[in-house]
Amino acid sequence: MYNLESLSLEDLKNIFEQAKYVADENILLSVFLSLKLKKPLLIEGEPGCGKTEIAKVLSSGLNTELIRLQCYEGLTASETIYEWDYMRQLIEIKIKEAYKDTANLENYIFSEKFLLKRPLLKAILHEGPMPPVLLIDEIDRADEEFEGFLLEFLAEYQVTIPELGTFKAKQEPLVIITSNRTRELGDGLRRRCLYLYIGYPNYEKELKIVKLKVPQLNEKISEQIVKIISKIREMDNILKKPGISETLDLSRAVNVSNLKELNSSTILKYLGCIAKNPDDFSTLLKVDFSSLISEQNK
């Protein structure tokens, strides 16, 4: 098991390699500094390019719990901290009243026994030799009000529950925050974090990813898939450009279908692995993939 105090950059590199995550020097150094300086790491970039996967790799490699907070519009602070199990409380009240055992009833039903712990409280109450990895995923989907609360949370790593008091983390969680840039984040949050941007990989890096993740796939087909995806990303009329996850979806689909070669009609059959909305699907149906494939075969 790795120790955070003695963790080296080489150790971190080994963790990513064991997870078959192709991390360049920029990614490794950003994650390393985040761990060593105990600062949250804000990762922005294109969808499907491995932002969330970094938190998963860290959790697995450091052998610690991954606590995920998935953000969405309308998310409130209380929903990320705790809720009371009202149904169990009501049942317990009726039982106590039936047996006329109502002494200290209020303190009893508002005890930790009836507390439903949500991600931020889980991260604070985590016990173990290693702090948990707290993944705050797609923060850009949450409202600015929640972002303001999060800024306060990251400064103190404590939360208050009126009925129970204040809980402060014994060890600060390892925080990874991701954003797809659907809205601009506030300067306060940016200053609180270290920053990493992950864009689409170049041809060599993406081919290496495919070979690591789908090693059974024919090398020539792997090259064709990566080049085709790259060409699609260059198209101006594509609304949602395919990320690495779409490249891998197509590679795995072709692999399980035992295809020996790619051609235009074959690609069209697998458009569901690339296009994730009807407009892009219709656009790609009109693309002459045969010219792309013949160009790559030269």
VOGU-3710 file (C-alpha; in Angstrom, 3 decimals, decimal comma):
1> mynleslsle> 0,000/0,000/0,000  1,264/3,473/-0,845  1,747/6,148/1,798  0,871/9,720/0,878  3,824/11,177/2,750  6,368/9,057/0,917  4,518/8,828/-2,415  6,832/9,785/-5,260  6,108/10,912/-8,784  7,408/7,545/-9,976
11> dlknifeqak> 4,947/5,775/-7,637  2,113/7,808/-9,109  3,259/6,954/-12,608  3,165/3,252/-11,691  -0,372/3,644/-10,326  -1,596/5,083/-13,617  0,281/2,504/-15,677  -1,185/-0,367/-13,667  -4,651/1,060/-14,322  -3,807/1,326/-18,064
21> yvadenills> -4,440/5,064/-17,969  -2,164/6,891/-20,402  -1,112/9,933/-18,370  1,319/12,441/-19,808  3,728/14,480/-17,675  1,251/17,331/-17,238  -1,425/15,038/-15,785  0,996/13,215/-13,491  2,549/16,383/-12,112  -0,831/18,072/-11,536
31> vflslklkkp> -2,182/15,074/-9,613  1,081/14,699/-7,690  1,103/18,343/-6,589  -2,553/18,133/-5,603  -1,772/15,194/-3,306  1,369/16,709/-1,838  0,050/20,260/-1,364  -3,330/18,939/-0,157  -5,233/21,157/-2,559  -8,276/20,200/-4,656
41> lliegepgcg> -7,570/19,554/-8,320  -9,978/21,197/-10,770  -9,944/19,287/-14,060  -11,639/20,892/-17,053  -11,788/19,579/-20,572  -13,752/17,886/-23,279  -16,385/15,279/-22,328  -15,200/11,692/-22,454  -11,489/12,485/-22,224  -10,699/10,820/-18,895
51> kteiakvlss> -11,349/13,471/-16,233  -13,541/11,302/-14,006  -11,296/8,295/-14,584  -8,415/10,056/-12,785  -10,346/9,925/-9,504  -11,123/6,234/-10,046  -7,483/5,449/-10,755  -6,367/7,279/-7,604  -8,926/5,521/-5,440  -7,951/2,089/-6,751
61> glntelirlq> -4,198/2,737/-6,742  -4,156/4,173/-3,211  -6,559/1,480/-1,992  -9,000/3,961/-0,523  -12,706/4,736/-0,849  -14,041/6,691/-3,805  -16,888/8,999/-2,766  -18,667/10,502/-5,757  -20,876/13,566/-5,766  -22,626/13,876/-9,117
71> cyegltaset> -23,688/17,480/-9,657  -26,876/18,574/-11,404  -28,988/21,681/-11,809  -30,850/22,566/-8,617  -28,527/20,600/-6,336  -28,669/22,017/-2,799  -26,074/21,940/-0,054  -28,249/19,857/2,275  -28,668/17,153/-0,376  -24,901/16,699/-0,461
81> iyewdymrql> -24,482/16,481/3,317  -27,279/14,518/4,970  -30,947/13,669/5,190  -33,015/12,221/8,007  -34,586/8,824/7,449  -38,101/10,140/8,089  -39,883/6,833/7,494  -37,782/5,008/10,085  -38,199/7,906/12,490  -41,992/7,775/12,186
91> ieikikeayk> -42,050/4,017/12,729  -39,798/4,367/15,777  -42,008/7,125/17,211  -45,122/4,948/16,884  -43,356/2,007/18,540  -42,124/4,172/21,420  -45,560/5,702/21,902  -47,220/2,281/21,877  -44,940/1,140/24,722  -45,207/4,575/26,398
101> dtanlenyif> -41,442/4,867/26,183  -41,174/8,513/25,135  -38,433/9,740/27,453  -35,724/11,550/25,445  -37,610/10,590/22,290  -36,549/13,668/20,356  -32,846/13,136/21,080  -33,186/9,483/20,137  -34,844/9,937/16,726  -32,433/12,711/15,819
111> sekfllkrpl> -29,371/10,603/16,544  -26,850/9,244/14,024  -28,824/6,009/13,902  -31,397/7,754/11,675  -28,941/9,872/9,705  -28,563/9,222/5,962  -25,040/10,297/5,102  -24,570/11,962/1,719  -21,215/12,346/-0,088  -19,734/15,369/1,711
121> lkailhegpm> -20,577/14,020/5,162  -19,270/10,585/4,156  -15,972/12,181/3,129  -15,685/13,967/6,473  -16,589/10,922/8,588  -14,361/8,544/6,629  -12,087/6,474/8,836  -9,103/4,557/7,577  -5,369/4,701/7,070  -5,800/6,681/3,867
131> ppvllideid> -8,120/9,664/3,226  -10,911/9,032/0,713  -10,950/10,351/-2,827  -13,845/12,805/-3,081  -14,952/13,199/-6,696  -17,147/16,247/-7,307  -18,212/15,452/-10,843  -19,428/18,025/-13,387  -19,509/20,987/-11,008  -20,492/23,192/-13,960
141> radeefegfl> -23,946/21,577/-13,943  -24,634/22,836/-10,418  -25,852/26,358/-9,659  -23,592/29,201/-8,549  -25,201/29,081/-5,102  -23,971/25,534/-4,569  -20,551/26,487/-5,913  -20,373/29,168/-3,205  -21,197/26,617/-0,510  -18,601/24,240/-1,904
151> leflaeyqvt> -15,962/26,937/-1,658  -16,714/27,254/2,064  -16,643/23,476/2,508  -13,237/23,170/0,818  -11,824/25,848/3,126  -12,840/24,134/6,378  -13,740/20,514/5,569  -16,483/20,635/8,140  -20,284/20,611/8,141  -22,883/21,432/10,750
161> ipelgtfkak> -26,011/19,402/11,454  -28,298/21,463/13,720  -29,479/18,466/15,768  -26,010/16,930/16,223  -23,443/19,713/15,980  -20,382/20,271/13,821  -18,367/17,504/12,203  -14,813/18,210/11,056  -12,701/15,864/8,951  -9,949/14,044/10,844
171> qeplviitsn> -8,042/13,837/7,572  -8,782/16,005/4,560  -10,162/14,073/1,568  -8,304/13,997/-1,737  -10,562/16,181/-3,862  -10,976/15,930/-7,626  -13,427/18,392/-9,230  -14,391/18,000/-12,886  -16,054/20,413/-15,296  -17,130/20,165/-18,933
181> rtrelgdglr> -17,223/23,988/-19,180  -20,967/24,250/-19,843  -20,741/27,427/-17,747  -17,905/29,537/-16,399  -16,853/28,758/-12,840  -16,249/31,477/-10,257  -12,786/32,869/-9,535  -13,101/31,864/-5,878  -13,316/28,171/-6,682  -10,528/28,410/-9,243
191> rrclylyigy> -8,187/30,074/-6,739  -8,912/27,372/-4,176  -7,765/24,624/-6,561  -4,848/23,534/-8,665  -5,820/23,398/-12,324  -5,555/20,840/-15,122  -7,019/20,945/-18,609  -7,473/17,734/-20,592  -8,246/18,080/-24,284  -8,540/15,527/-27,053
201> pnyekelkiv> -5,377/13,412/-27,309  -3,091/13,446/-30,325  -3,028/10,463/-32,670  -0,119/8,653/-30,976  -1,584/8,966/-27,472  -5,059/7,863/-28,504  -3,706/4,870/-30,422  -1,730/3,873/-27,335  -4,917/4,087/-25,257  -6,798/1,837/-27,694
211> klkvpqlnek> -3,981/-0,726/-27,714  -3,922/-0,799/-23,899  -7,681/-0,961/-23,418  -8,544/-3,214/-26,397  -5,349/-5,229/-26,947  -7,103/-7,952/-28,966  -8,068/-5,519/-31,721  -6,188/-5,769/-35,016  -3,518/-3,039/-35,152  -4,543/-1,830/-38,608
221> iseqivkiis> -8,164/-1,473/-37,512  -7,051/0,339/-34,353  -5,202/2,872/-36,477  -8,192/3,322/-38,782  -10,581/3,914/-35,885  -8,336/6,519/-34,251  -7,874/8,381/-37,536  -11,592/8,304/-38,343  -12,487/9,674/-34,902  -9,852/12,364/-35,314
231> kiremdnilk> -11,359/13,409/-38,667  -14,852/13,534/-37,173  -13,613/15,890/-34,433  -12,376/18,257/-37,134  -15,868/18,558/-38,655  -17,491/21,923/-37,921  -21,050/20,603/-38,089  -20,626/18,013/-35,313  -22,331/19,244/-32,131  -20,910/16,720/-29,660
241> kpgisetldl> -17,451/15,710/-30,763  -16,531/12,128/-29,825  -14,178/11,745/-26,886  -11,822/8,939/-25,944  -14,769/7,040/-24,477  -16,428/6,972/-27,911  -13,183/5,811/-29,508  -13,083/2,934/-27,024  -16,776/2,166/-27,507  -16,232/1,801/-31,251
251> sravnvsnlk> -13,038/-0,225/-30,765  -14,720/-2,649/-28,370  -17,780/-2,966/-30,595  -15,641/-3,788/-33,623  -13,594/-6,216/-31,541  -16,546/-8,196/-30,133  -18,010/-8,359/-33,651  -14,790/-10,044/-34,865  -14,472/-7,705/-37,831  -11,336/-8,227/-39,899
261> elnsstilky> -11,500/-4,956/-41,793  -13,336/-1,642/-41,829  -15,226/-0,147/-44,735  -17,790/2,611/-45,156  -20,841/0,396/-44,652  -19,287/-1,137/-41,537  -18,685/2,253/-39,940  -22,263/3,306/-40,640  -23,542/0,278/-38,723  -21,611/1,382/-35,642
271> lgciaknpdd> -22,497/5,085/-35,650  -24,326/4,585/-32,348  -20,917/4,204/-30,719  -19,789/7,597/-32,046  -22,808/9,907/-32,338  -24,846/10,447/-29,177  -27,599/12,709/-30,531  -29,893/12,582/-33,601  -28,363/15,620/-35,326  -24,830/14,222/-35,274
281> fstllkvdfs> -26,141/10,805/-36,255  -27,822/12,287/-39,338  -24,707/14,276/-40,211  -22,440/11,237/-40,045  -24,800/9,165/-42,173  -23,889/11,467/-45,061  -20,115/11,175/-44,578  -18,127/9,233/-47,161  -16,075/7,084/-44,796  -14,703/5,055/-47,708
291> sliseqnk> -12,520/7,982/-48,769  -11,176/8,341/-45,244  -10,365/4,647/-45,019  -8,729/4,492/-48,463  -6,689/7,567/-47,573  -5,406/5,800/-44,434  -4,566/2,641/-46,358  -2,115/4,461/-48,623
//
